[in-house]
Amino acid sequence: MSKPTLLILAAGMASRYGSLKQIDGFGPHEETIIDYSIYDAIRAGFGKVVFIIREEFVEKMRAVFDEKLSGKIEVDYAFQSFDLTKFGVDRVIERAKPWGTAHAVMSAKDHINEPFCVINADDFYGKDAFEKMAAFLRDEVTDERMALMGFKVGNTMSDYGYVSRGVCDVDGDGNMISVTERTNIYYVTDDAGDRKIVYEEDAKQHDLDPDTRVSMNFWGFTPRIFDIAQSMFSEFVEDNGDNPKSEFFIPSVPDYMVKNDMASFQVIPTSSKWFGVTYKEDKPIVQESISGLIKEGVYPEKLF
């Protein structure tokens, strides 16, 4: 069986961060968060990494990654663009932002022919998560059985603003019942002075239990996902083409598949500590966390 592929979503514009955080340095030798993900993926047994980027960033990305990864893992690049014709949509729609994470995954269709996992470029997932996903993709995945890593939402928050999470409903067997993208999750302080987590929907605040399992866009798929996503995307554009802020998110595809008995999605528990960078203020926290993992011996001081 071929080794699984790692698909890294790196086409975001990082509007809340203020710069191209995909290539920002966080480790002691200016390692990016992507470097740590790729390092974990290599030692977990992944054989290839595909970057989803905007085409104008390709030279910057190659300068950062190609030489240091040469001979360690196969590297490829796919471009997320505003051209809808390659997805069967005969329309030209002017937008400032890309079409979202599921559209980004679709952009890799011609680059992946084996089981693969999807991650965000700016999220740190940890060794355990990659090892468990690699084992699932080698031994268990089928077109009817896929997976995601489930994190507690209380372990994925930022102290500096709102975050977006795919909120999971999980059955007694550890399978996903549904996943709903929440784009405004943040901390508030209640009347008693206690901090709690809420999300916004229909201009109202709703409480969210900190133990609620959420998707951090760490999914395990087979290439079957490409055709299903494309069939859904055509309808999404028809319904949302006039909304410049609409985005086609990954969770909507597994959610559709589960509700239509097309596949099950195992929610894989992980002991990894998640952290990420949404805001500039998150950077020193991430740097401190990485420094702690190096001191514990989880990572060498210099990765590559």
Secondary structure, DSSP 8 states (H G I E B T S, - for coil): ----EEEEE-----TTTSS-GGG---STT---HHHHHHHHHHHHT--EEEEEE-GGGHHHHHHHHHHHHTTTSEEEEEE--S--GGGT-------SS---HHHHHHTTGGG--S-EEEEETTEE--HHHHHHHHHHHHHT-BTTEEEEEEEEGGGS--TTS-EEEEEEEE-TTSBEEEEEEEEEEEEEE-TTS-EEEEEEETTEEEE--TT-EEEEEEEEE-THHHHHHHHHHHHHHHHHTT-TT----TTHHHHHHHHTTS-EEEEEE-----EE-SSGGGHHHHHHHHHHHHHTTSS-SS--
